[in-house]
Amino acid sequence: MALVDVNDTMSSIQPTSAQSNKDLPPSMVERMTLILDAFDDRAARLTLEEVACRARLPRSTVHRILDQLVKLDWVVHESFGYYLGRRALGPDGGDGSHSRIRAAAAPLLHELHLKTGMVVHLSVLDECESVYLDKVGGQFAAALPSRVGGRIPAHSTAGGKAMLAWIDPERVDALFGTTLPRCTANTITGIAVLHQELNRIRQRRGLAFERGESASGVACAASAIRGHAGPVASIALCADLRTAQLERVAPLVIHAAREVSRALYPELGATRRSPKAPPVPVNTFSAETMDRLMAVSSEHWT
């Protein structure tokens, strides 16, 4: 495969639209390779100009090819720029690989189950679906249809919505379109309603709720594990809808998600995890704060 000659004398590192066609690699495959090679680090986040500079290709050419790579999941485009997608990284690649996430989350998942008695899910986002990486629970776990490796529409679960809340709204539109699949009578099926729900989650600093949306009779509270570029996974606590006290366990699931984020990304400057997780609070929030929290979370269902 032909590569850029390091001895080639160029008037400028930054290519321009005036560059003649004969200076460009003749093959589309070669141009795509130069663009992908610009991401010299698996976690690299680059602007369009940075990719063009590193690939030594015209900005218009790079923009056109990147658009195609985004559509084919080789590259992801967010508001800050571009980074390698799931096809380029492989099924378990990236700085938030599934094996690393499971290893970092495992102690917290077991702590959550022991302290609450609830079923704990660890999930990742794959396009418009949530994929279960782990499931910890007791008697109620058998009543849940979830399984490790299983998939479910992300918009129907607390864990999926917790992750969707931290990606660009335009990306959410691209993933779902205008009509969302229904799992139960309570599932959100309109993109506008989904955006309203994701906005509520952001207002609650990432806390997501689910009440019978993915499976009848199931209630969940979830929070996303966040990395450099956004959500990498989520942790959810699930219980019987008739007896679930989501407001009581919400602080615990938020704490667990933050601790896994700190374990995966210590360079973000977070403090180290304390030796013990906090006990289950009887009333962590003030009555006024809790009233506002639950009013917002249940607004859609009333």
Rosetta blueprint (number, residue, H / E / L):
1 M L
2 A L
3 L L
4 V L
5 D L
6 V L
7 N L
8 D L
9 T L
10 M L
11 S L
12 S L
13 I L
14 Q L
15 P L
16 T L
17 S L
18 A L
19 Q L
20 S L
21 N H
22 K H
23 D H
24 L L
25 P L
26 P L
27 S L
28 M H
29 V H
30 E H
31 R H
32 M H
33 T H
34 L H
35 I H
36 L H
37 D H
38 A L
39 F L
40 D L
41 D L
42 R L
43 A L
44 A L
45 R L
46 L E
47 T L
48 L H
49 E H
50 E H
51 V H
52 A H
53 C H
54 R H
55 A H
56 R L
57 L L
58 P L
59 R H
60 S H
61 T H
62 V H
63 H H
64 R H
65 I H
66 L H
67 D H
68 Q H
69 L H
70 V H
71 K H
72 L L
73 D L
74 W L
75 V E
76 V E
77 H E
78 E E
79 S L
80 F L
81 G E
82 Y E
83 Y E
84 L E
85 G L
86 R H
87 R H
88 A H
89 L H
90 G L
91 P L
92 D L
93 G L
94 G L
95 D L
96 G L
97 S L
98 H H
99 S H
100 R H
101 I H
102 R H
103 A H
104 A H
105 A H
106 A H
107 P H
108 L H
109 L H
110 H H
111 E H
112 L H
113 H H
114 L H
115 K H
116 T H
117 G L
118 M L
119 V E
120 V E
121 H E
122 L E
123 S E
124 V E
125 L E
126 D E
127 E L
128 C L
129 E E
130 S E
131 V E
132 Y E
133 L E
134 D E
135 K E
136 V E
137 G L
138 G L
139 Q H
140 F H
141 A H
142 A H
143 A H
144 L L
145 P L
146 S L
147 R L
148 V L
149 G L
150 G L
151 R E
152 I E
153 P E
154 A H
155 H H
156 S H
157 T L
158 A H
159 G H
160 G H
161 K H
162 A H
163 M H
164 L H
165 A L
166 W L
167 I L
168 D L
169 P H
170 E H
171 R H
172 V H
173 D H
174 A H
175 L H
176 F H
177 G L
178 T L
179 T E
180 L L
181 P L
182 R L
183 C L
184 T L
185 A L
186 N L
187 T L
188 I L
189 T L
190 G E
191 I H
192 A H
193 V H
194 L H
195 H H
196 Q H
197 E H
198 L H
199 N H
200 R H
201 I H
202 R H
203 Q H
204 R L
205 R L
206 G L
207 L L
208 A E
209 F E
210 E E
211 R E
212 G L
213 E L
214 S L
215 A L
216 S L
217 G L
218 V E
219 A E
220 C E
221 A E
222 A E
223 S E
224 A E
225 I E
226 R E
227 G L
228 H L
229 A L
230 G L
231 P E
232 V E
233 A E
234 S E
235 I E
236 A E
237 L E
238 C E
239 A E
240 D E
241 L L
242 R L
243 T L
244 A L
245 Q L
246 L H
247 E H
248 R H
249 V H
250 A H
251 P H
252 L H
253 V H
254 I H
255 H H
256 A H
257 A H
258 R H
259 E H
260 V H
261 S H
262 R H
263 A H
264 L H
265 Y L
266 P H
267 E H
268 L H
269 G L
270 A L
271 T L
272 R L
273 R L
274 S L
275 P L
276 K L
277 A L
278 P L
279 P L
280 V L
281 P L
282 V L
283 N L
284 T L
285 F L
286 S L
287 A H
288 E H
289 T H
290 M H
291 D H
292 R H
293 L H
294 M H
295 A H
296 V H
297 S H
298 S H
299 E H
300 H H
301 W H
302 T L
